[in-house]
Amino acid sequence: MFHYHKIQLYLFAKKGFTKGCVDAAEKMGNVMLVSYKDILRKVTK
């Protein structure tokens, strides 16, 4: 029914991400890693 050509994924983590996860996300290119600290920075600005 839906045919998406570009998919963007967002992963959320309370305590951050491992180096392996960060490396895999960079390699894939369509993954955004969002930590709790990232969210707090945006909210407190």
mmCIF entry with sequence, helices, sheets and N, C-alpha, C, O atoms, coordinates in Angstrom:
data_MODEL
# 
_entry.id   MODEL 
# 
_entity.id                         1 
_entity.type                       polymer 
_entity.pdbx_number_of_molecules   1 
# 
_entity_poly.entity_id                      1 
_entity_poly.type                           'polypeptide(L)' 
_entity_poly.nstd_linkage                   no 
_entity_poly.nstd_monomer                   no 
_entity_poly.pdbx_seq_one_letter_code       MFHYHKIQLYLFAKKGFTKGCVDAAEKMGNVMLVSYKDILRKVTK 
_entity_poly.pdbx_seq_one_letter_code_can   MFHYHKIQLYLFAKKGFTKGCVDAAEKMGNVMLVSYKDILRKVTK 
_entity_poly.pdbx_strand_id                 A 
# 
loop_
_entity_poly_seq.entity_id 
_entity_poly_seq.num 
_entity_poly_seq.mon_id 
_entity_poly_seq.hetero 
1 1  MET n 
1 2  PHE n 
1 3  HIS n 
1 4  TYR n 
1 5  HIS n 
1 6  LYS n 
1 7  ILE n 
1 8  GLN n 
1 9  LEU n 
1 10 TYR n 
1 11 LEU n 
1 12 PHE n 
1 13 ALA n 
1 14 LYS n 
1 15 LYS n 
1 16 GLY n 
1 17 PHE n 
1 18 THR n 
1 19 LYS n 
1 20 GLY n 
1 21 CYS n 
1 22 VAL n 
1 23 ASP n 
1 24 ALA n 
1 25 ALA n 
1 26 GLU n 
1 27 LYS n 
1 28 MET n 
1 29 GLY n 
1 30 ASN n 
1 31 VAL n 
1 32 MET n 
1 33 LEU n 
1 34 VAL n 
1 35 SER n 
1 36 TYR n 
1 37 LYS n 
1 38 ASP n 
1 39 ILE n 
1 40 LEU n 
1 41 ARG n 
1 42 LYS n 
1 43 VAL n 
1 44 THR n 
1 45 LYS n 
# 
_struct_asym.id          A 
_struct_asym.entity_id   1 
# 
loop_
_struct_conf.conf_type_id 
_struct_conf.id 
_struct_conf.pdbx_PDB_helix_id 
_struct_conf.beg_label_comp_id 
_struct_conf.beg_label_asym_id 
_struct_conf.beg_label_seq_id 
_struct_conf.pdbx_beg_PDB_ins_code 
_struct_conf.end_label_comp_id 
_struct_conf.end_label_asym_id 
_struct_conf.end_label_seq_id 
_struct_conf.pdbx_end_PDB_ins_code 
_struct_conf.beg_auth_comp_id 
_struct_conf.beg_auth_asym_id 
_struct_conf.beg_auth_seq_id 
_struct_conf.end_auth_comp_id 
_struct_conf.end_auth_asym_id 
_struct_conf.end_auth_seq_id 
_struct_conf.pdbx_PDB_helix_class 
_struct_conf.details 
_struct_conf.pdbx_PDB_helix_length 
HELX_P HELX_P1 AA1 LYS A 19 ? MET A 28 ? LYS A 19 MET A 28 1 ? 10 
HELX_P HELX_P2 AA2 TYR A 36 ? VAL A 43 ? TYR A 36 VAL A 43 1 ? 8  
# 
_struct_conf_type.id          HELX_P 
_struct_conf_type.criteria    ? 
_struct_conf_type.reference   ? 
# 
_struct_sheet.id               AA1 
_struct_sheet.type             ? 
_struct_sheet.number_strands   2 
_struct_sheet.details          ? 
# 
_struct_sheet_order.sheet_id     AA1 
_struct_sheet_order.range_id_1   1 
_struct_sheet_order.range_id_2   2 
_struct_sheet_order.offset       ? 
_struct_sheet_order.sense        parallel 
# 
loop_
_struct_sheet_range.sheet_id 
_struct_sheet_range.id 
_struct_sheet_range.beg_label_comp_id 
_struct_sheet_range.beg_label_asym_id 
_struct_sheet_range.beg_label_seq_id 
_struct_sheet_range.pdbx_beg_PDB_ins_code 
_struct_sheet_range.end_label_comp_id 
_struct_sheet_range.end_label_asym_id 
_struct_sheet_range.end_label_seq_id 
_struct_sheet_range.pdbx_end_PDB_ins_code 
_struct_sheet_range.beg_auth_comp_id 
_struct_sheet_range.beg_auth_asym_id 
_struct_sheet_range.beg_auth_seq_id 
_struct_sheet_range.end_auth_comp_id 
_struct_sheet_range.end_auth_asym_id 
_struct_sheet_range.end_auth_seq_id 
AA1 1 LEU A 9  ? ALA A 13 ? LEU A 9  ALA A 13 
AA1 2 VAL A 31 ? SER A 35 ? VAL A 31 SER A 35 
# 
loop_
_atom_site.group_PDB 
_atom_site.id 
_atom_site.type_symbol 
_atom_site.label_atom_id 
_atom_site.label_alt_id 
_atom_site.label_comp_id 
_atom_site.label_asym_id 
_atom_site.label_entity_id 
_atom_site.label_seq_id 
_atom_site.pdbx_PDB_ins_code 
_atom_site.Cartn_x 
_atom_site.Cartn_y 
_atom_site.Cartn_z 
_atom_site.occupancy 
_atom_site.B_iso_or_equiv 
_atom_site.pdbx_formal_charge 
_atom_site.auth_seq_id 
_atom_site.auth_comp_id 
_atom_site.auth_asym_id 
_atom_site.auth_atom_id 
_atom_site.pdbx_PDB_model_num 
ATOM 1   N N  . MET A 1 1  ? 0.811  -1.177 0.000  1.00 0.00 ? 1  MET A N  1 
ATOM 2   C CA . MET A 1 1  ? 0.000  0.000  0.000  1.00 0.00 ? 1  MET A CA 1 
ATOM 3   C C  . MET A 1 1  ? 0.875  1.270  0.000  1.00 0.00 ? 1  MET A C  1 
ATOM 4   O O  . MET A 1 1  ? 0.634  2.195  -0.776 1.00 0.00 ? 1  MET A O  1 
ATOM 5   N N  . PHE A 1 2  ? 1.876  1.302  0.864  1.00 0.00 ? 2  PHE A N  1 
ATOM 6   C CA . PHE A 1 2  ? 2.788  2.446  0.909  1.00 0.00 ? 2  PHE A CA 1 
ATOM 7   C C  . PHE A 1 2  ? 4.152  2.008  0.390  1.00 0.00 ? 2  PHE A C  1 
ATOM 8   O O  . PHE A 1 2  ? 4.666  0.954  0.761  1.00 0.00 ? 2  PHE A O  1 
ATOM 9   N N  . HIS A 1 3  ? 4.706  2.810  -0.447 1.00 0.00 ? 3  HIS A N  1 
ATOM 10  C CA . HIS A 1 3  ? 6.036  2.503  -0.995 1.00 0.00 ? 3  HIS A CA 1 
ATOM 11  C C  . HIS A 1 3  ? 6.977  3.658  -0.661 1.00 0.00 ? 3  HIS A C  1 
ATOM 12  O O  . HIS A 1 3  ? 7.017  4.676  -1.352 1.00 0.00 ? 3  HIS A O  1 
ATOM 13  N N  . TYR A 1 4  ? 7.718  3.470  0.402  1.00 0.00 ? 4  TYR A N  1 
ATOM 14  C CA . TYR A 1 4  ? 8.654  4.513  0.833  1.00 0.00 ? 4  TYR A CA 1 
ATOM 15  C C  . TYR A 1 4  ? 9.999  4.280  0.169  1.00 0.00 ? 4  TYR A C  1 
ATOM 16  O O  . TYR A 1 4  ? 10.498 3.155  0.132  1.00 0.00 ? 4  TYR A O  1 
ATOM 17  N N  . HIS A 1 5  ? 10.571 5.333  -0.347 1.00 0.00 ? 5  HIS A N  1 
ATOM 18  C CA . HIS A 1 5  ? 11.871 5.218  -0.995 1.00 0.00 ? 5  HIS A CA 1 
ATOM 19  C C  . HIS A 1 5  ? 13.004 5.469  -0.018 1.00 0.00 ? 5  HIS A C  1 
ATOM 20  O O  . HIS A 1 5  ? 14.093 4.916  -0.166 1.00 0.00 ? 5  HIS A O  1 
ATOM 21  N N  . LYS A 1 6  ? 12.751 6.299  0.977  1.00 0.00 ? 6  LYS A N  1 
ATOM 22  C CA . LYS A 1 6  ? 13.775 6.582  1.970  1.00 0.00 ? 6  LYS A CA 1 
ATOM 23  C C  . LYS A 1 6  ? 13.170 6.415  3.356  1.00 0.00 ? 6  LYS A C  1 
ATOM 24  O O  . LYS A 1 6  ? 12.148 7.017  3.685  1.00 0.00 ? 6  LYS A O  1 
ATOM 25  N N  . ILE A 1 7  ? 13.819 5.591  4.153  1.00 0.00 ? 7  ILE A N  1 
ATOM 26  C CA . ILE A 1 7  ? 13.345 5.333  5.515  1.00 0.00 ? 7  ILE A CA 1 
ATOM 27  C C  . ILE A 1 7  ? 14.368 5.885  6.493  1.00 0.00 ? 7  ILE A C  1 
ATOM 28  O O  . ILE A 1 7  ? 15.564 5.628  6.358  1.00 0.00 ? 7  ILE A O  1 
ATOM 29  N N  . GLN A 1 8  ? 13.902 6.639  7.472  1.00 0.00 ? 8  GLN A N  1 
ATOM 30  C CA . GLN A 1 8  ? 14.761 7.187  8.523  1.00 0.00 ? 8  GLN A CA 1 
ATOM 31  C C  . GLN A 1 8  ? 14.370 6.517  9.834  1.00 0.00 ? 8  GLN A C  1 
ATOM 32  O O  . GLN A 1 8  ? 13.193 6.490  10.193 1.00 0.00 ? 8  GLN A O  1 
ATOM 33  N N  . LEU A 1 9  ? 15.346 5.982  10.545 1.00 0.00 ? 9  LEU A N  1 
ATOM 34  C CA . LEU A 1 9  ? 15.090 5.303  11.808 1.00 0.00 ? 9  LEU A CA 1 
ATOM 35  C C  . LEU A 1 9  ? 15.651 6.123  12.962 1.00 0.00 ? 9  LEU A C  1 
ATOM 36  O O  . LEU A 1 9  ? 16.714 6.733  12.837 1.00 0.00 ? 9  LEU A O  1 
ATOM 37  N N  . TYR A 1 10 ? 14.944 6.138  14.073 1.00 0.00 ? 10 TYR A N  1 
ATOM 38  C CA . TYR A 1 10 ? 15.385 6.831  15.283 1.00 0.00 ? 10 TYR A CA 1 
ATOM 39  C C  . TYR A 1 10 ? 15.448 5.821  16.417 1.00 0.00 ? 10 TYR A C  1 
ATOM 40  O O  . TYR A 1 10 ? 14.475 5.122  16.700 1.00 0.00 ? 10 TYR A O  1 
ATOM 41  N N  . LEU A 1 11 ? 16.609 5.756  17.062 1.00 0.00 ? 11 LEU A N  1 
ATOM 42  C CA . LEU A 1 11 ? 16.775 4.888  18.228 1.00 0.00 ? 11 LEU A CA 1 
ATOM 43  C C  . LEU A 1 11 ? 16.992 5.772  19.442 1.00 0.00 ? 11 LEU A C  1 
ATOM 44  O O  . LEU A 1 11 ? 17.782 6.715  19.396 1.00 0.00 ? 11 LEU A O  1 
ATOM 45  N N  . PHE A 1 12 ? 16.299 5.475  20.522 1.00 0.00 ? 12 PHE A N  1 
ATOM 46  C CA . PHE A 1 12 ? 16.387 6.253  21.746 1.00 0.00 ? 12 PHE A CA 1 
ATOM 47  C C  . PHE A 1 12 ? 17.014 5.402  22.840 1.00 0.00 ? 12 PHE A C  1 
ATOM 48  O O  . PHE A 1 12 ? 16.741 4.207  22.949 1.00 0.00 ? 12 PHE A O  1 
ATOM 49  N N  . ALA A 1 13 ? 17.869 6.040  23.659 1.00 0.00 ? 13 ALA A N  1 
ATOM 50  C CA . ALA A 1 13 ? 18.506 5.332  24.765 1.00 0.00 ? 13 ALA A CA 1 
ATOM 51  C C  . ALA A 1 13 ? 18.657 6.268  25.951 1.00 0.00 ? 13 ALA A C  1 
ATOM 52  O O  . ALA A 1 13 ? 18.953 7.453  25.797 1.00 0.00 ? 13 ALA A O  1 
ATOM 53  N N  . LYS A 1 14 ? 18.451 5.724  27.114 1.00 0.00 ? 14 LYS A N  1 
ATOM 54  C CA . LYS A 1 14 ? 18.570 6.521  28.334 1.00 0.00 ? 14 LYS A CA 1 
ATOM 55  C C  . LYS A 1 14 ? 20.031 6.798  28.673 1.00 0.00 ? 14 LYS A C  1 
ATOM 56  O O  . LYS A 1 14 ? 20.366 7.900  29.105 1.00 0.00 ? 14 LYS A O  1 
ATOM 57  N N  . LYS A 1 15 ? 20.895 5.818  28.482 1.00 0.00 ? 15 LYS A N  1 
ATOM 58  C CA . LYS A 1 15 ? 22.287 5.959  28.909 1.00 0.00 ? 15 LYS A CA 1 
ATOM 59  C C  . LYS A 1 15 ? 23.284 6.048  27.760 1.00 0.00 ? 15 LYS A C  1 
ATOM 60  O O  . LYS A 1 15 ? 24.486 5.927  27.994 1.00 0.00 ? 15 LYS A O  1 
ATOM 61  N N  . GLY A 1 16 ? 22.842 6.250  26.566 1.00 0.00 ? 16 GLY A N  1 
ATOM 62  C CA . GLY A 1 16 ? 23.756 6.366  25.438 1.00 0.00 ? 16 GLY A CA 1 
ATOM 63  C C  . GLY A 1 16 ? 23.875 5.071  24.656 1.00 0.00 ? 16 GLY A C  1 
ATOM 64  O O  . GLY A 1 16 ? 23.120 4.123  24.872 1.00 0.00 ? 16 GLY A O  1 
ATOM 65  N N  . PHE A 1 17 ? 24.844 5.048  23.738 1.00 0.00 ? 17 PHE A N  1 
ATOM 66  C CA . PHE A 1 17 ? 24.995 3.926  22.819 1.00 0.00 ? 17 PHE A CA 1 
ATOM 67  C C  . PHE A 1 17 ? 26.424 3.406  22.853 1.00 0.00 ? 17 PHE A C  1 
ATOM 68  O O  . PHE A 1 17 ? 27.366 4.150  23.127 1.00 0.00 ? 17 PHE A O  1 
ATOM 69  N N  . THR A 1 18 ? 26.567 2.136  22.573 1.00 0.00 ? 18 THR A N  1 
ATOM 70  C CA . THR A 1 18 ? 27.903 1.543  22.515 1.00 0.00 ? 18 THR A CA 1 
ATOM 71  C C  . THR A 1 18 ? 28.609 2.008  21.239 1.00 0.00 ? 18 THR A C  1 
ATOM 72  O O  . THR A 1 18 ? 27.975 2.488  20.300 1.00 0.00 ? 18 THR A O  1 
ATOM 73  N N  . LYS A 1 19 ? 29.905 1.859  21.229 1.00 0.00 ? 19 LYS A N  1 
ATOM 74  C CA . LYS A 1 19 ? 30.681 2.245  20.047 1.00 0.00 ? 19 LYS A CA 1 
ATOM 75  C C  . LYS A 1 19 ? 30.235 1.437  18.828 1.00 0.00 ? 19 LYS A C  1 
ATOM 76  O O  . LYS A 1 19 ? 30.159 1.970  17.721 1.00 0.00 ? 19 LYS A O  1 
ATOM 77  N N  . GLY A 1 20 ? 29.943 0.161  19.032 1.00 0.00 ? 20 GLY A N  1 
ATOM 78  C CA . GLY A 1 20 ? 29.474 -0.689 17.938 1.00 0.00 ? 20 GLY A CA 1 
ATOM 79  C C  . GLY A 1 20 ? 28.161 -0.201 17.354 1.00 0.00 ? 20 GLY A C  1 
ATOM 80  O O  . GLY A 1 20 ? 27.957 -0.245 16.141 1.00 0.00 ? 20 GLY A O  1 
ATOM 81  N N  . CYS A 1 21 ? 27.282 0.259  18.212 1.00 0.00 ? 21 CYS A N  1 
ATOM 82  C CA . CYS A 1 21 ? 25.992 0.782  17.753 1.00 0.00 ? 21 CYS A CA 1 
ATOM 83  C C  . CYS A 1 21 ? 26.192 2.084  16.973 1.00 0.00 ? 21 CYS A C  1 
ATOM 84  O O  . CYS A 1 21 ? 25.578 2.288  15.925 1.00 0.00 ? 21 CYS A O  1 
ATOM 85  N N  . VAL A 1 22 ? 27.045 2.951  17.487 1.00 0.00 ? 22 VAL A N  1 
ATOM 86  C CA . VAL A 1 22 ? 27.328 4.222  16.807 1.00 0.00 ? 22 VAL A CA 1 
ATOM 87  C C  . VAL A 1 22 ? 27.956 3.954  15.440 1.00 0.00 ? 22 VAL A C  1 
ATOM 88  O O  . VAL A 1 22 ? 27.584 4.575  14.444 1.00 0.00 ? 22 VAL A O  1 
ATOM 89  N N  . ASP A 1 23 ? 28.903 3.033  15.403 1.00 0.00 ? 23 ASP A N  1 
ATOM 90  C CA . ASP A 1 23 ? 29.559 2.696  14.132 1.00 0.00 ? 23 ASP A CA 1 
ATOM 91  C C  . ASP A 1 23 ? 28.563 2.123  13.124 1.00 0.00 ? 23 ASP A C  1 
ATOM 92  O O  . ASP A 1 23 ? 28.597 2.474  11.944 1.00 0.00 ? 23 ASP A O  1 
ATOM 93  N N  . ALA A 1 24 ? 27.680 1.242  13.589 1.00 0.00 ? 24 ALA A N  1 
ATOM 94  C CA . ALA A 1 24 ? 26.681 0.641  12.698 1.00 0.00 ? 24 ALA A CA 1 
ATOM 95  C C  . ALA A 1 24 ? 25.714 1.698  12.173 1.00 0.00 ? 24 ALA A C  1 
ATOM 96  O O  . ALA A 1 24 ? 25.341 1.672  11.000 1.00 0.00 ? 24 ALA A O  1 
ATOM 97  N N  . ALA A 1 25 ? 25.309 2.628  13.036 1.00 0.00 ? 25 ALA A N  1 
ATOM 98  C CA . ALA A 1 25 ? 24.393 3.687  12.618 1.00 0.00 ? 25 ALA A CA 1 
ATOM 99  C C  . ALA A 1 25 ? 25.041 4.585  11.568 1.00 0.00 ? 25 ALA A C  1 
ATOM 100 O O  . ALA A 1 25 ? 24.399 4.971  10.591 1.00 0.00 ? 25 ALA A O  1 
ATOM 101 N N  . GLU A 1 26 ? 26.306 4.911  11.773 1.00 0.00 ? 26 GLU A N  1 
ATOM 102 C CA . GLU A 1 26 ? 27.025 5.730  10.792 1.00 0.00 ? 26 GLU A CA 1 
ATOM 103 C C  . GLU A 1 26 ? 27.149 4.998  9.462  1.00 0.00 ? 26 GLU A C  1 
ATOM 104 O O  . GLU A 1 26 ? 26.996 5.599  8.399  1.00 0.00 ? 26 GLU A O  1 
ATOM 105 N N  . LYS A 1 27 ? 27.423 3.714  9.524  1.00 0.00 ? 27 LYS A N  1 
ATOM 106 C CA . LYS A 1 27 ? 27.571 2.914  8.305  1.00 0.00 ? 27 LYS A CA 1 
ATOM 107 C C  . LYS A 1 27 ? 26.250 2.835  7.527  1.00 0.00 ? 27 LYS A C  1 
ATOM 108 O O  . LYS A 1 27 ? 26.238 2.920  6.299  1.00 0.00 ? 27 LYS A O  1 
ATOM 109 N N  . MET A 1 28 ? 25.139 2.671  8.258  1.00 0.00 ? 28 MET A N  1 
ATOM 110 C CA . MET A 1 28 ? 23.830 2.577  7.610  1.00 0.00 ? 28 MET A CA 1 
ATOM 111 C C  . MET A 1 28 ? 23.407 3.912  7.010  1.00 0.00 ? 28 MET A C  1 
ATOM 112 O O  . MET A 1 28 ? 22.814 3.945  5.932  1.00 0.00 ? 28 MET A O  1 
ATOM 113 N N  . GLY A 1 29 ? 23.701 5.001  7.689  1.00 0.00 ? 29 GLY A N  1 
ATOM 114 C CA . GLY A 1 29 ? 23.416 6.324  7.151  1.00 0.00 ? 29 GLY A CA 1 
ATOM 115 C C  . GLY A 1 29 ? 21.991 6.829  7.343  1.00 0.00 ? 29 GLY A C  1 
ATOM 116 O O  . GLY A 1 29 ? 21.739 8.022  7.171  1.00 0.00 ? 29 GLY A O  1 
ATOM 117 N N  . ASN A 1 30 ? 21.065 5.961  7.690  1.00 0.00 ? 30 ASN A N  1 
ATOM 118 C CA . ASN A 1 30 ? 19.680 6.400  7.850  1.00 0.00 ? 30 ASN A CA 1 
ATOM 119 C C  . ASN A 1 30 ? 19.178 6.215  9.286  1.00 0.00 ? 30 ASN A C  1 
ATOM 120 O O  . ASN A 1 30 ? 17.972 6.156  9.525  1.00 0.00 ? 30 ASN A O  1 
ATOM 121 N N  . VAL A 1 31 ? 20.107 6.125  10.228 1.00 0.00 ? 31 VAL A N  1 
ATOM 122 C CA . VAL A 1 31 ? 19.754 5.899  11.625 1.00 0.00 ? 31 VAL A CA 1 
ATOM 123 C C  . VAL A 1 31 ? 20.200 7.089  12.463 1.00 0.00 ? 31 VAL A C  1 
ATOM 124 O O  . VAL A 1 31 ? 21.358 7.503  12.403 1.00 0.00 ? 31 VAL A O  1 
ATOM 125 N N  . MET A 1 32 ? 19.277 7.633  13.240 1.00 0.00 ? 32 MET A N  1 
ATOM 126 C CA . MET A 1 32 ? 19.561 8.734  14.160 1.00 0.00 ? 32 MET A CA 1 
ATOM 127 C C  . MET A 1 32 ? 19.564 8.178  15.568 1.00 0.00 ? 32 MET A C  1 
ATOM 128 O O  . MET A 1 32 ? 18.578 7.579  15.997 1.00 0.00 ? 32 MET A O  1 
ATOM 129 N N  . LEU A 1 33 ? 20.645 8.364  16.290 1.00 0.00 ? 33 LEU A N  1 
ATOM 130 C CA . LEU A 1 33 ? 20.737 7.912  17.675 1.00 0.00 ? 33 LEU A CA 1 
ATOM 131 C C  . LEU A 1 33 ? 20.450 9.095  18.584 1.00 0.00 ? 33 LEU A C  1 
ATOM 132 O O  . LEU A 1 33 ? 21.109 10.130 18.483 1.00 0.00 ? 33 LEU A O  1 
ATOM 133 N N  . VAL A 1 34 ? 19.484 8.953  19.464 1.00 0.00 ? 34 VAL A N  1 
ATOM 134 C CA . VAL A 1 34 ? 19.066 10.036 20.345 1.00 0.00 ? 34 VAL A CA 1 
ATOM 135 C C  . VAL A 1 34 ? 19.175 9.544  21.784 1.00 0.00 ? 34 VAL A C  1 
ATOM 136 O O  . VAL A 1 34 ? 18.505 8.593  22.184 1.00 0.00 ? 34 VAL A O  1 
ATOM 137 N N  . SER A 1 35 ? 20.033 10.212 22.550 1.00 0.00 ? 35 SER A N  1 
ATOM 138 C CA . SER A 1 35 ? 20.178 9.838  23.952 1.00 0.00 ? 35 SER A CA 1 
ATOM 139 C C  . SER A 1 35 ? 19.340 10.764 24.828 1.00 0.00 ? 35 SER A C  1 
ATOM 140 O O  . SER A 1 35 ? 18.864 11.805 24.375 1.00 0.00 ? 35 SER A O  1 
ATOM 141 N N  . TYR A 1 36 ? 19.171 10.377 26.063 1.00 0.00 ? 36 TYR A N  1 
ATOM 142 C CA . TYR A 1 36 ? 18.419 11.183 27.022 1.00 0.00 ? 36 TYR A CA 1 
ATOM 143 C C  . TYR A 1 36 ? 19.081 12.555 27.182 1.00 0.00 ? 36 TYR A C  1 
ATOM 144 O O  . TYR A 1 36 ? 18.395 13.570 27.307 1.00 0.00 ? 36 TYR A O  1 
ATOM 145 N N  . LYS A 1 37 ? 20.412 12.579 27.179 1.00 0.00 ? 37 LYS A N  1 
ATOM 146 C CA . LYS A 1 37 ? 21.146 13.856 27.267 1.00 0.00 ? 37 LYS A CA 1 
ATOM 147 C C  . LYS A 1 37 ? 20.814 14.770 26.087 1.00 0.00 ? 37 LYS A C  1 
ATOM 148 O O  . LYS A 1 37 ? 20.662 15.979 26.260 1.00 0.00 ? 37 LYS A O  1 
ATOM 149 N N  . ASP A 1 38 ? 20.704 14.200 24.901 1.00 0.00 ? 38 ASP A N  1 
ATOM 150 C CA . ASP A 1 38 ? 20.348 14.985 23.712 1.00 0.00 ? 38 ASP A CA 1 
ATOM 151 C C  . ASP A 1 38 ? 18.978 15.638 23.889 1.00 0.00 ? 38 ASP A C  1 
ATOM 152 O O  . ASP A 1 38 ? 18.782 16.800 23.532 1.00 0.00 ? 38 ASP A O  1 
ATOM 153 N N  . ILE A 1 39 ? 18.051 14.891 24.434 1.00 0.00 ? 39 ILE A N  1 
ATOM 154 C CA . ILE A 1 39 ? 16.695 15.412 24.645 1.00 0.00 ? 39 ILE A CA 1 
ATOM 155 C C  . ILE A 1 39 ? 16.719 16.529 25.673 1.00 0.00 ? 39 ILE A C  1 
ATOM 156 O O  . ILE A 1 39 ? 16.088 17.568 25.476 1.00 0.00 ? 39 ILE A O  1 
ATOM 157 N N  . LEU A 1 40 ? 17.434 16.328 26.759 1.00 0.00 ? 40 LEU A N  1 
ATOM 158 C CA . LEU A 1 40 ? 17.519 17.366 27.801 1.00 0.00 ? 40 LEU A CA 1 
ATOM 159 C C  . LEU A 1 40 ? 18.134 18.650 27.265 1.00 0.00 ? 40 LEU A C  1 
ATOM 160 O O  . LEU A 1 40 ? 17.692 19.745 27.612 1.00 0.00 ? 40 LEU A O  1 
ATOM 161 N N  . ARG A 1 41 ? 19.153 18.520 26.422 1.00 0.00 ? 41 ARG A N  1 
ATOM 162 C CA . ARG A 1 41 ? 19.790 19.707 25.839 1.00 0.00 ? 41 ARG A CA 1 
ATOM 163 C C  . ARG A 1 41 ? 18.790 20.522 25.022 1.00 0.00 ? 41 ARG A C  1 
ATOM 164 O O  . ARG A 1 41 ? 18.794 21.752 25.080 1.00 0.00 ? 41 ARG A O  1 
ATOM 165 N N  . LYS A 1 42 ? 17.943 19.847 24.269 1.00 0.00 ? 42 LYS A N  1 
ATOM 166 C CA . LYS A 1 42 ? 16.950 20.537 23.443 1.00 0.00 ? 42 LYS A CA 1 
ATOM 167 C C  . LYS A 1 42 ? 15.865 21.181 24.299 1.00 0.00 ? 42 LYS A C  1 
ATOM 168 O O  . LYS A 1 42 ? 15.395 22.275 23.987 1.00 0.00 ? 42 LYS A O  1 
ATOM 169 N N  . VAL A 1 43 ? 15.468 20.515 25.366 1.00 0.00 ? 43 VAL A N  1 
ATOM 170 C CA . VAL A 1 43 ? 14.376 21.011 26.206 1.00 0.00 ? 43 VAL A CA 1 
ATOM 171 C C  . VAL A 1 43 ? 14.819 22.195 27.055 1.00 0.00 ? 43 VAL A C  1 
ATOM 172 O O  . VAL A 1 43 ? 14.027 23.106 27.294 1.00 0.00 ? 43 VAL A O  1 
ATOM 173 N N  . THR A 1 44 ? 16.052 22.201 27.510 1.00 0.00 ? 44 THR A N  1 
ATOM 174 C CA . THR A 1 44 ? 16.519 23.248 28.433 1.00 0.00 ? 44 THR A CA 1 
ATOM 175 C C  . THR A 1 44 ? 17.063 24.479 27.730 1.00 0.00 ? 44 THR A C  1 
ATOM 176 O O  . THR A 1 44 ? 17.495 25.413 28.406 1.00 0.00 ? 44 THR A O  1 
ATOM 177 N N  . LYS A 1 45 ? 17.061 24.521 26.430 1.00 0.00 ? 45 LYS A N  1 
ATOM 178 C CA . LYS A 1 45 ? 17.567 25.695 25.704 1.00 0.00 ? 45 LYS A CA 1 
ATOM 179 C C  . LYS A 1 45 ? 16.562 26.815 25.718 1.00 0.00 ? 45 LYS A C  1 
ATOM 180 O O  . LYS A 1 45 ? 16.817 27.880 25.156 1.00 0.00 ? 45 LYS A O  1 
# 
